[in-house]
Amino acid sequence: MQVIPHVTNEIKARVYVVAESDQADVVITEVGGTVGDIESLPFLEAIRQVKKEVGKNDALYIHVTLLPYIGAAGELKTKPTQHSVKELRSIGIQPDILVCRTEQTISRAMKKKIALFCDVDEDAVIENRTASTIYEVPLIMQNEGLDKIVLEKLNLPQSPAKMEDWERMVYKIKNPEYKIKIAVVGKYVELPDAYISVVEALNHAGIDNSAAVSVKFVNAEAIENPETDLDEIFNGCKGILVPGGFGDRGVEGKIKAIKYARENKIPFLGLCLGMQCAVIEFARNVCNFADSNSTEFNPETENPVIALMDSQLNVINKGGTMRLGAYPCKVTPNTFTAAAYFGDNEIFEIQERHRHRFEFNNKYREIFTEKGMVIAGVLPDDSLVEIVELNKNLHPWFVGCQFHPELKSRPNHPHPLFKAFVNAALQLLENK
């Protein structure tokens, strides 16, 4: 096996298949890392070949580069950009556009200098100044004319960009009407990026609700200590979210946090393992099955409310296949979930992305519903529980789902469950 052509051909195939499968007019391919890094070379060689294969009028290179600001000298330096472009040209890639990361405004004279020494058009030197929010960057790029330059170089028709909705969204980000704190109780809080999708989904929901969301990470293991004062831990938090995870570490802390949210009527959202922990907590403290657990954590539990299920939906203690990807879900009318997804519309089926093995044990459905838990979502054939809630008479907003809604959230289209969760938290903020 050789880097060229075997590795580079595979990289090119991945680029081309996007255009073919999605019937895309334009394919944007990012090559990350730093020019000159050895691990980037096969990717750079692959995209060099792409332009040769599709033709120079059907591909262009946009190079993101850094203009460091030297405070002592009070000036931006262009040498790193010049050297970066030189490295690219040495392997056969001439950038068509330079997007220059900077802390300061780039003067017209400096743009001319960069254009001259990097052999690009002056209007193709784009200022990408640090913004207060990353979602402002598209507006900055448009103001610099990046969209028009790209369309011109690709010989594509130009039409006015419709950015009004995005502009309104950025305005709401920069001018929030409310500030709200949400607790995220997890086992990986030492590495906050482990929950980046969850945090961003909360931010997206905050934008839609005209609120700035601050996240307080709570270590699930730390609050397992019986002496932990949960009132102090969750002071000021108007919502509690328990995300997914694997393994038994920190699970008892998550269950403890869920009990606190249930008893104190704090809006709660459980994702995947968070939903399973909510089921365990309800079984132990409402249904009085003291030893309730998931067979993932205790295979010998007498009340396996969460378990692996075989094709006949019987409890088994080993085996099982992870559910991955999108699955349909039939939503129960007149629930928190139905209101979040559909409002007053009479539509009750959704599709969401999964990544888990263990399931709600159907043998406990009847006793749970008698005690006030609502089965708010199931597979269309009613075989597996997807969403649970607490009865509206018991709690203002309490939802747990087997899937990962955070993966489908977007800044201008927040996920309905996150949007409703933050809205419920804001209602608590206003009431208090």
C-alpha positions as CSV (number, residue, x, y, z in Angstrom):
1,M,0.0,0.0,0.0
2,Q,1.3,3.4,-1.0
3,V,0.4,6.9,0.2
4,I,0.2,7.9,-3.4
5,P,-2.0,6.8,-5.1
6,H,-3.8,4.5,-2.6
7,V,-4.4,6.9,0.3
8,T,-4.9,10.0,-1.8
9,N,-7.3,8.2,-4.1
10,E,-9.4,7.2,-1.1
11,I,-9.4,10.8,0.2
12,K,-10.6,12.0,-3.2
13,A,-13.3,9.4,-3.4
14,R,-14.7,10.7,-0.1
15,V,-14.9,14.2,-1.5
16,Y,-16.5,13.0,-4.8
17,V,-19.1,10.8,-3.1
18,V,-20.6,13.7,-1.2
19,A,-21.3,15.5,-4.4
20,E,-22.8,12.3,-6.0
21,S,-24.9,11.1,-3.1
22,D,-26.2,14.5,-2.1
23,Q,-26.4,15.9,-5.6
24,A,-24.6,19.0,-4.3
25,D,-23.8,22.0,-6.4
26,V,-20.8,22.9,-4.2
27,V,-18.8,20.6,-1.9
28,I,-16.8,22.3,0.9
29,T,-13.9,20.1,2.1
30,E,-11.8,21.3,5.1
31,V,-8.3,20.1,5.5
32,G,-7.5,20.8,9.2
33,G,-4.2,21.2,10.9
34,T,-1.3,23.4,10.0
35,V,0.5,23.6,6.6
36,G,3.8,21.8,6.9
37,D,2.5,19.2,9.4
38,I,3.5,15.7,8.1
39,E,0.0,14.2,8.8
40,S,-1.6,16.8,6.5
41,L,0.5,16.1,3.5
42,P,-1.6,13.2,2.0
43,F,-4.7,15.4,2.3
44,L,-3.1,18.4,0.7
45,E,-1.8,16.2,-2.1
46,A,-5.3,14.8,-2.6
47,I,-6.9,18.2,-2.9
48,R,-4.1,19.3,-5.3
49,Q,-5.1,16.5,-7.5
50,V,-8.8,17.3,-7.2
51,K,-8.4,20.7,-8.8
52,K,-6.3,19.1,-11.6
53,E,-9.1,16.5,-12.2
54,V,-12.2,18.8,-12.1
55,G,-10.6,21.8,-13.8
56,K,-9.3,25.1,-12.4
57,N,-12.7,26.8,-13.0
58,D,-14.5,24.2,-10.8
59,A,-12.3,24.2,-7.7
60,L,-10.7,26.9,-5.6
61,Y,-8.5,27.0,-2.5
62,I,-9.4,29.1,0.5
63,H,-6.5,29.3,3.0
64,V,-7.1,30.4,6.6
65,T,-4.0,32.0,8.0
66,L,-2.9,34.0,11.0
67,L,-1.8,37.6,11.2
68,P,-0.3,37.8,14.7
69,Y,-0.4,41.2,16.5
70,I,2.8,42.3,18.2
71,G,1.7,44.5,21.0
72,A,5.1,46.0,21.7
73,A,5.5,47.1,18.1
74,G,1.8,47.9,17.7
75,E,1.5,46.2,14.3
76,L,0.3,43.1,12.6
77,K,2.9,40.8,11.0
78,T,2.4,39.2,7.6
79,K,5.5,36.9,7.5
80,P,3.7,33.8,8.9
81,T,1.1,34.2,6.1
82,Q,3.8,34.6,3.5
83,H,5.6,31.5,4.7
84,S,2.4,29.5,4.9
85,V,1.5,30.3,1.3
86,K,5.1,29.5,0.3
87,E,4.7,26.1,1.8
88,L,1.5,25.4,-0.1
89,R,3.0,26.6,-3.4
90,S,6.0,24.3,-2.9
91,I,3.6,21.3,-3.1
92,G,1.6,22.7,-6.0
93,I,-1.3,24.6,-4.3
94,Q,-1.8,28.3,-5.0
95,P,-4.5,29.7,-2.7
96,D,-7.2,31.7,-4.5
97,I,-8.5,33.4,-1.3
98,L,-6.8,34.2,2.0
99,V,-8.9,34.4,5.1
100,C,-6.8,36.2,7.6
101,R,-7.4,35.6,11.3
102,T,-6.6,38.8,13.2
103,E,-7.2,40.7,16.4
104,Q,-6.9,44.1,14.6
105,T,-8.3,45.7,11.5
106,I,-6.2,45.0,8.4
107,S,-5.3,48.2,6.6
108,R,-5.7,48.6,2.9
109,A,-1.9,48.9,2.6
110,M,-1.4,45.6,4.4
111,K,-4.0,43.9,2.2
112,K,-2.0,45.1,-0.9
113,K,1.2,43.8,0.6
114,I,-0.3,40.4,1.3
115,A,-1.8,40.2,-2.1
116,L,1.5,41.1,-3.8
117,F,3.7,38.6,-1.9
118,C,1.2,35.8,-1.9
119,D,0.1,36.3,-5.5
120,V,-3.7,36.7,-4.9
121,D,-6.1,39.4,-5.9
122,E,-6.4,42.2,-3.4
123,D,-10.1,41.7,-2.9
124,A,-9.4,38.1,-2.1
125,V,-7.6,39.0,1.1
126,I,-10.4,38.7,3.6
127,E,-10.3,40.1,7.1
128,N,-11.5,37.6,9.7
129,R,-11.4,39.7,12.9
130,T,-12.1,38.1,16.3
131,A,-15.9,38.4,16.9
132,S,-17.8,38.3,20.2
133,T,-19.6,35.2,19.0
134,I,-18.6,32.6,16.4
135,Y,-22.0,32.9,14.8
136,E,-21.2,36.5,13.8
137,V,-18.4,35.3,11.6
138,P,-20.6,34.5,8.5
139,L,-21.8,38.1,8.7
140,I,-18.3,39.4,8.8
141,M,-17.3,37.2,5.9
142,Q,-20.3,38.4,3.9
143,N,-19.4,42.0,4.7
144,E,-15.9,41.4,3.4
145,G,-17.4,40.0,0.1
146,L,-16.2,36.4,0.5
147,D,-19.5,35.0,-0.9
148,K,-19.3,37.1,-4.1
149,I,-15.7,36.3,-4.7
150,V,-16.3,32.6,-4.4
151,L,-19.2,32.6,-6.8
152,E,-17.2,34.7,-9.2
153,K,-14.2,32.4,-9.2
154,L,-16.4,29.4,-9.6
155,N,-18.4,31.0,-12.4
156,L,-21.7,30.6,-10.5
157,P,-24.7,32.9,-10.7
158,Q,-24.8,35.6,-8.0
159,S,-27.9,36.6,-6.1
160,P,-28.5,38.5,-2.9
161,A,-27.8,36.5,0.2
162,K,-30.8,36.2,2.5
163,M,-29.2,36.7,5.9
164,E,-32.0,38.5,7.8
165,D,-32.8,35.5,10.0
166,W,-29.1,35.0,10.8
167,E,-28.7,38.7,11.6
168,R,-31.7,38.5,14.0
169,M,-30.2,35.5,15.6
170,V,-26.8,37.2,16.2
171,Y,-28.6,40.2,17.6
172,K,-30.4,38.0,20.1
173,I,-27.1,36.4,21.1
174,K,-25.4,39.8,21.7
175,N,-28.5,41.3,23.4
176,P,-30.1,38.6,25.6
177,E,-33.1,39.6,27.6
178,Y,-32.5,37.0,30.3
179,K,-29.6,35.1,32.0
180,I,-30.1,31.6,33.2
181,K,-28.0,28.9,34.8
182,I,-28.4,25.2,33.9
183,A,-26.6,22.4,35.8
184,V,-25.1,19.6,33.7
185,V,-24.4,16.6,35.9
186,G,-21.9,14.3,34.3
187,K,-19.0,12.0,34.9
188,Y,-16.6,13.6,32.3
189,V,-16.7,17.2,33.6
190,E,-12.9,17.3,33.9
191,L,-13.0,17.4,30.1
192,P,-15.9,19.8,29.3
193,D,-15.5,19.2,25.5
194,A,-17.0,15.8,26.2
195,Y,-20.3,17.6,26.5
196,I,-19.7,20.2,23.8
197,S,-22.8,19.1,21.8
198,V,-25.0,19.4,24.9
199,V,-23.6,22.8,25.8
200,E,-24.1,24.1,22.3
201,A,-27.6,22.7,22.1
202,L,-28.4,24.6,25.4
203,N,-26.9,27.8,23.8
204,H,-29.0,27.3,20.7
205,A,-32.1,27.0,22.9
206,G,-31.1,30.0,24.8
207,I,-30.8,32.1,21.6
208,D,-34.4,31.1,20.6
209,N,-35.6,32.1,24.1
210,S,-33.7,35.4,24.1
211,A,-31.6,34.1,27.0
212,A,-27.9,33.7,27.7
213,V,-27.4,30.2,29.1
214,S,-24.5,29.6,31.5
215,V,-23.7,26.0,32.3
216,K,-22.6,24.8,35.7
217,F,-20.8,21.4,35.4
218,V,-21.5,19.2,38.4
219,N,-19.3,16.2,39.0
220,A,-21.6,13.2,39.4
221,E,-19.1,11.3,41.4
222,A,-18.5,14.1,43.8
223,I,-22.1,14.5,44.8
224,E,-22.4,10.8,45.7
225,N,-21.0,11.7,49.1
226,P,-23.9,11.7,51.6
227,E,-22.6,14.9,53.2
228,T,-22.9,16.8,49.9
229,D,-25.3,19.8,50.2
230,L,-27.3,19.7,47.0
231,D,-29.0,22.9,47.9
232,E,-25.6,24.6,47.7
233,I,-24.6,22.7,44.6
234,F,-27.7,23.6,42.6
235,N,-28.1,27.1,44.1
236,G,-29.3,29.4,41.3
237,C,-29.7,26.6,38.8
238,K,-33.1,26.8,37.1
239,G,-32.7,23.5,35.2
240,I,-30.9,20.2,35.6
241,L,-29.6,18.2,32.7
242,V,-28.1,14.7,32.9
243,P,-26.3,13.7,29.7
244,G,-25.4,10.3,28.3
245,G,-22.4,8.0,29.2
246,F,-21.4,4.4,29.7
247,G,-20.4,2.5,32.8
248,D,-21.4,2.7,36.5
249,R,-19.0,5.5,37.5
250,G,-21.0,8.5,38.8
251,V,-24.4,6.9,38.2
252,E,-25.5,7.1,41.8
253,G,-24.6,10.8,41.7
254,K,-26.8,11.3,38.6
255,I,-29.7,9.5,40.3
256,K,-29.3,11.7,43.4
257,A,-29.4,14.8,41.2
258,I,-32.5,13.6,39.4
259,K,-34.2,12.9,42.7
260,Y,-33.4,16.5,43.7
261,A,-34.8,17.8,40.4
262,R,-38.0,15.7,40.8
263,E,-38.7,16.6,44.5
264,N,-37.9,20.3,44.1
265,K,-39.8,20.6,40.8
266,I,-36.8,21.9,38.9
267,P,-37.1,21.4,35.1
268,F,-35.2,18.3,34.1
269,L,-33.9,16.8,30.8
270,G,-32.3,13.4,30.7
271,L,-30.4,12.2,27.6
272,C,-29.8,8.5,27.0
273,L,-28.2,7.3,30.3
274,G,-29.8,10.4,31.9
275,M,-33.2,9.0,30.9
276,Q,-32.3,5.5,32.2
277,C,-31.1,7.0,35.5
278,A,-34.5,8.9,35.8
279,V,-36.3,5.5,35.4
280,I,-34.1,3.9,38.1
281,E,-34.7,6.9,40.5
282,F,-38.5,6.7,39.9
283,A,-38.5,3.0,40.5
284,R,-36.6,3.3,43.8
285,N,-38.2,6.4,45.3
286,V,-41.7,6.4,43.9
287,C,-42.5,2.8,43.2
288,N,-40.5,1.6,46.3
289,F,-38.4,-0.9,44.4
290,A,-35.3,-0.2,46.5
291,D,-32.9,-2.4,44.6
292,S,-33.9,-1.2,41.2
293,N,-31.1,-0.8,38.7
294,S,-29.9,-1.3,35.2
295,T,-28.3,-4.7,34.4
296,E,-25.5,-2.7,33.0
297,F,-24.6,-1.7,36.6
298,N,-25.9,-4.6,38.6
299,P,-26.7,-7.8,36.6
300,E,-28.1,-9.4,39.7
301,T,-30.7,-6.8,40.5
302,E,-34.2,-8.1,41.4
303,N,-35.8,-5.2,39.6
304,P,-34.0,-4.7,36.2
305,V,-36.0,-1.6,35.1
306,I,-33.3,-1.0,32.5
307,A,-32.0,-4.1,30.7
308,L,-30.8,-5.6,27.4
309,M,-33.8,-6.8,25.5
310,D,-33.9,-9.6,22.9
311,S,-36.1,-9.8,19.8
312,Q,-38.9,-11.1,22.0
313,L,-38.4,-8.3,24.4
314,N,-37.4,-10.5,27.3
315,V,-34.7,-9.5,29.8
316,I,-31.3,-10.9,29.0
317,N,-28.1,-10.3,30.9
318,K,-25.5,-10.4,28.1
319,G,-25.3,-9.9,24.4
320,G,-27.5,-7.3,22.7
321,T,-26.8,-5.0,19.8
322,M,-26.2,-1.3,20.2
323,R,-28.9,0.8,18.6
324,L,-27.2,3.3,16.3
325,G,-28.5,6.0,14.0
326,A,-32.0,7.3,13.3
327,Y,-35.1,5.5,14.6
328,P,-38.7,6.6,14.3
329,C,-40.6,7.4,17.5
330,K,-44.4,7.8,18.0
331,V,-45.1,10.6,20.4
332,T,-48.0,10.5,22.9
333,P,-50.4,13.4,22.5
334,N,-50.9,15.9,25.3
335,T,-47.4,15.5,26.7
336,F,-44.5,17.9,27.3
337,T,-42.8,16.2,24.3
338,A,-45.7,16.6,22.0
339,A,-46.0,20.3,22.9
340,A,-42.2,20.7,22.3
341,Y,-42.2,19.1,18.9
342,F,-45.5,19.9,17.4
343,G,-47.3,22.6,19.4
344,D,-51.0,22.3,18.4
345,N,-50.3,20.4,15.2
346,E,-51.7,16.9,14.9
347,I,-48.4,15.2,14.0
348,F,-47.0,12.7,16.3
349,E,-44.0,10.9,14.7
350,I,-40.3,12.0,14.9
351,Q,-36.9,10.5,14.0
352,E,-34.0,10.8,16.4
353,R,-30.4,9.5,16.6
354,H,-29.5,6.7,19.0
355,R,-26.3,5.3,20.5
356,H,-27.0,2.8,23.3
357,R,-27.6,-0.8,24.2
358,F,-29.9,-0.9,27.3
359,E,-33.6,-0.3,27.1
360,F,-36.6,0.5,29.4
361,N,-37.9,-2.9,30.6
362,N,-41.5,-3.2,29.3
363,K,-42.5,-5.3,32.3
364,Y,-42.6,-2.2,34.4
365,R,-44.7,0.0,32.1
366,E,-48.0,-0.6,33.9
367,I,-46.7,0.0,37.5
368,F,-44.8,3.1,36.4
369,T,-47.8,4.7,34.7
370,E,-50.0,4.0,37.7
371,K,-47.5,5.9,39.8
372,G,-47.4,9.0,37.5
373,M,-44.8,8.3,34.9
374,V,-45.9,9.0,31.4
375,I,-44.7,6.9,28.4
376,A,-44.4,9.8,26.1
377,G,-42.7,8.1,23.1
378,V,-42.4,4.6,21.8
379,L,-41.3,2.9,18.6
380,P,-44.2,2.8,16.0
381,D,-44.8,-0.9,16.8
382,D,-44.9,-0.1,20.5
383,S,-42.1,-2.4,21.3
384,L,-39.6,-0.1,23.0
385,V,-40.0,3.0,25.1
386,E,-38.2,6.1,23.8
387,I,-39.3,8.9,26.0
388,V,-40.6,9.1,29.6
389,E,-42.0,12.1,31.5
390,L,-43.6,12.8,34.8
391,N,-47.3,13.6,34.9
392,K,-48.0,17.3,34.5
393,N,-49.7,17.3,37.9
394,L,-46.5,16.0,39.5
395,H,-43.9,18.2,37.9
396,P,-43.7,21.4,35.7
397,W,-41.4,19.9,33.1
398,F,-39.6,16.5,33.5
399,V,-38.5,14.6,30.3
400,G,-36.0,11.8,29.6
401,C,-35.3,10.4,26.2
402,Q,-33.3,7.3,25.0
403,F,-31.8,9.2,22.1
404,H,-29.4,12.1,21.6
405,P,-31.4,15.2,20.6
406,E,-28.3,17.4,21.0
407,L,-26.9,16.0,17.8
408,K,-29.6,17.6,15.7
409,S,-29.6,21.1,17.2
410,R,-28.5,24.1,15.2
411,P,-28.0,27.7,16.2
412,N,-30.9,28.9,14.0
413,H,-33.0,25.7,14.6
414,P,-32.6,24.6,18.2
415,H,-33.8,21.1,19.0
416,P,-37.4,21.2,20.3
417,L,-36.7,19.4,23.5
418,F,-33.8,21.7,24.4
419,K,-35.9,24.8,23.4
420,A,-38.8,23.6,25.7
421,F,-36.4,22.7,28.5
422,V,-34.8,26.2,28.6
423,N,-38.3,27.8,28.3
424,A,-39.4,25.8,31.3
425,A,-36.3,26.9,33.2
426,L,-37.1,30.5,32.3
427,Q,-40.6,30.1,33.6
428,L,-39.1,29.0,37.0
429,L,-36.8,32.0,36.8
430,E,-39.8,34.4,36.3
431,N,-41.9,32.7,39.0
432,K,-39.1,33.2,41.6
